[in-house]
Structures are given as structure tokens and as C-alpha cells.
Amino acid sequence: MLTSHFWSGDVIRSRRVSDIVLSDVLDVPVPSPGVLADWKRETSSRLVLEPGDVEVMPLARTQVRWSDYKRCVQAMTNWTRALGLRDVLASSDVALMACRGARYHHDGAQYGGAAFCNLFLSDDKGLDVHFPSTGHRIPLTRGTAVIFDTGQPHGVIQRGSSGFSEADFPPDQDCTQLFLTWELPIEDACVAQALDVVFDIDGPVSQPLDEEQVLFNGARAAVCPHSGRWFRED
């Protein structure tokens, strides 16, 4: 059983970590050659992404240079509204991210009060986003949209592999994926309903806590970066 303990205002609340993963492939425009060139310069010269790295990109520059950026946002808005999330996307923080694969991890220690809503902008490069605890494995291609609980372990791995390995991302191979990510407030009634999140399930434990964390069967836990398996954090 996975339990997230997260900040809600000035108090720590507990909640169930959802095993629901919502996904679809949306019709989004191809980034312009100028934007693609800018992304390549940024990831290769400034970020210098190593296998497994996930880093923030300059979103404002892309918004200015890519006239079709608004079409991507509109596609996500239409999709999330169809899922019953109303206009939650418009009021949620958004960032542009780049990854060269991603080691298995969870984000419940930093973003326990949110669900991630991602839209992938790069073409298919033979990578999947994998949720080892739930079994979901979603091919990443341009237009892939995913919503999931931040406390759920996930990684970006080669399509034919069973786990994350740095060797699957050689330096001469373009394995970089660009994606937009929104932080959807997990306490929003629509978000909680879509992910079937139940709150305040572990009040006696969460009351003395002073930081966000995820518990696995009642113990603070971490995720193996290569297999995605939980292990007890001592």
C-alpha cells in the first residue's frame, strides 16, 4: 500500500497514491525547425544531458518562437476537459522539460500535493514511460499525453528493455525527449475523482511529520533507479 504525506497549507495530510494512469495520443503540430534547433543547442551545450537526466528548459523562449505552441496547450485543454477536469489546466503551473531517458523515481517527496500532466513534443525515439508498480507502459511519441500520481514510481526506458540502463542511451544516439508538464492540484475535486484519490487515510502517522514523503506498507521508502522496485529507506 502506497501512502503520500503532503503539505496542504500549513498541515501534512495523508492520501492514497493512485494507481490510475490516464493516457492518449493527441494531434499536436510538429515543432518548427528553428525551435528544434534551439532545443538541440540547449540540451547539448548548456544542459549536457547524461543518460537518466531530467532537466528544466526555458519555456518562455519556446512560447515566443513557436507560433503553434498555443495549439499544443489547446489540445491538452480539450483532452483534460473531456476527462472531467474542467479548467484545472489553465490554473496549473506549466514547465518545459527535457530528458535523456529517466531513472525510476517518484516525485512524492517534492510534489505530493500534485498530479503530473505531461504532453510529449518529440517524435518517437523508441522510448516508453514505464510505471513498474502498475504495469502501465506507454510508447512516447509526439502527442503522447499522460496524467499520473506523483507518488507513483515511473521511468523512461528503451522500448525493448525491462529496466533502466545507462548503456541504452549511447552518446551517438538521439534519445532526448521534450515535454510540457503541468502540476495539477491533487486536492482539486475533479483531479481527485479522476484518479480515485482518497484523503486522510493515515491521520495518526501524518500528524507528527514535518516533510512530504511516500510510505510503502507503512515505512518510508525509496525506488531503485534501475528496476523501479520499492525498498525500505533507512
N, C-alpha and C positions, 0 to 999 in steps of 0.2 A: 504494500500500500504506500503510495506517494502522497505526502502532505507538504504543502507550501505554507510557510510562515512569512507574511509580507507586511510592509508598512501600509496602514490605512490611516492617513492623517498622522496623529501622534501615538497611535497604538499599533501593536502587532496583532494581526488576525491570522487565523488558520483557514485553510481551504483544501479541498481535494484537487490534486493535479489531474487535469483531464487527459484521457487517452484518445480523445477525438481529434482527428486531423482532417481539416477541410481543404480540398484542392480542386483545381480546374485549370484548363489552359485557355487563356483569353486571347482575343485578337488585338495585338498591340503592334504599333509601327516599328519598322526597322530603324535603329538609331542612324543618324546621318553619318557620312564618312568623317566629317570634322569632329563629331562627338566621339566616335570610335577611336580616332587618332588621339584625342585628348585623354580618353580613358587609358589607352595603352601607354602614353607618356607618363601619366600619373602613377599607374601601377608598377611600371618597370623602373622608373627613375627616382620617384620620391618614396613610394611605399616599399618597393623592392619586396614583393610578396614572396614568402617562403611557403613550402607545402604546409597546409593546415591553417595559414593565417587568414583572419577576417578583419578587415580594416575599414574605417570610415573614409568616404570620398567627398570631395567638395560638391555638394548638391547645387548650390546657387549658380555655379558656372554652367552646369548641365542645363538647368532651367532656362538660362539666358540663351544658350547656344542651340538648344534642341527645341524647335518650334512645335514638335509633336509630343513634347513631354506631357502636356495637358490631356492628350488623348489617352495616355497610359493611366493617369490619375482617374479619368472619367471611366475607363474600363473597370478599374478596381472599385470605384464608387458604385457602378451599376451592379457588379457582382456581389459586393457586400450588402447592398440593399436587397438584392434577391434572396440573400441568406437570412434576412430579417434583422440586419444590423443597422437599419435606418441610416442616419447621417453621422455615425460614430467616426468614420474615417476622416471626415472634414475637420474634426476637433482633436485628432490624434497627432502626436509628433511623428514626423517622417524623416528618414535619412537615406542617403545613397551609400551602399556598401559594396565592397569588392572582396572576393575570397578566392583562394587557390586551393580548392577543397576546404574541408573544415574538420578538425579533430572532433571526436564525440565530446559533447559537453551539454550542460544545462545552463540556463540563464536565470534560474530562480533565486540566486543569491544577490542579483542586481536588479532584476525586473520581475520580481514575484507578483507585483500588482498589475501585470500586463499579459496580454496575449500578443504574439507576433503575427503580423500580416505582411507577407512578402510577395513581391512581384519580380520575377526574374526577367532581365532585359537582354541577356546574351543568348546566342544561338546554342544549339545542342552540342556539347563538347564531351559527351559520353559520361556525364556525371549524374548521380542521383542524390537526393536528400533522403537520408535513412533515419527512421525512428526505431531503434532496436527493441525498445520495450513494448511497442505496439505492433510492430511488423510492417508498418507503412514504409513503402519505398517508392519514391516519386521521381520519374525522369525529369531532369532540368532542361528546359528549352525556353526559347523566347515566348513569354506569355504565361509561363507556369505561375500560378497563384496558390499560396499556401497560408492557412491560418492554423496556429497551434499554440498550446500552452507553453509558456517559457520554462516551466519546470520539467518539461518532457525532454529526455536526452535525445540529441539529434547530431548528425554529422553529414558532411558532403563527401561522398566517396566515389571511386570508379565504379562504373555500372556492373562490371563482372566480378567485383571483389566482395568479400564477406566482412570487411572491416576497413579501417583507415590505415594506410601505409604511406609514408613519405616517398617511397620508391615508385609509387603510382603516379607521381607528379614530376617527371623529369624536367630539367631546365629548358630543354629544346622543344617542349610541348606546350601549346597554349591551353591552359586549364583554368583560366581566370573567368569567374562569373561575376557579373554586376547585377545588383538587385536593389530595389526600393523596399524599405521596411518601415512599417507603421507600428507604434505601440498602442494597442487597443486596451482601454482600462478594463481590467477583469471584473471590477465591481459594477460596471455598466450592466443593467439588467438584460439587455439584448445580447451582449457578449457572453455573460454567464449562462444564459439559456442556450445559446448556440453550441457552447462547449460543455454543457451539462455540469457546471461547476457548483459544488455545494460548499457553503461557507461555515465557519465556526465549528469545525468538527473536532478540534483538539484544544479547547479553551484552557484547561489546566496546564498544558505544556507550553502554549504560546505566551501565556501571561508574563512569565519572568524573562522571556527572551528579549534581547535588545538589538538584534540584527536579522535580516532576511536570510532564510535558509530553506533547504528541502530535506525532509526526513524520509527515509526508506525503512518501512516497518518500524517506525518509532525512533530510529537512530539517524544522526546527521550523516549524510552520505555524499560521496563524490562519484564521478563517472570515469571509467577507464577510457583514455583518449583514443585507443586503438580498437577496442572491442565494443564500447558503448555499455558495458556491464556496470552495474552499481557496485560499490564497495564501501565498507564502513570507514568513515573518516575519523581517525584517532586524534 
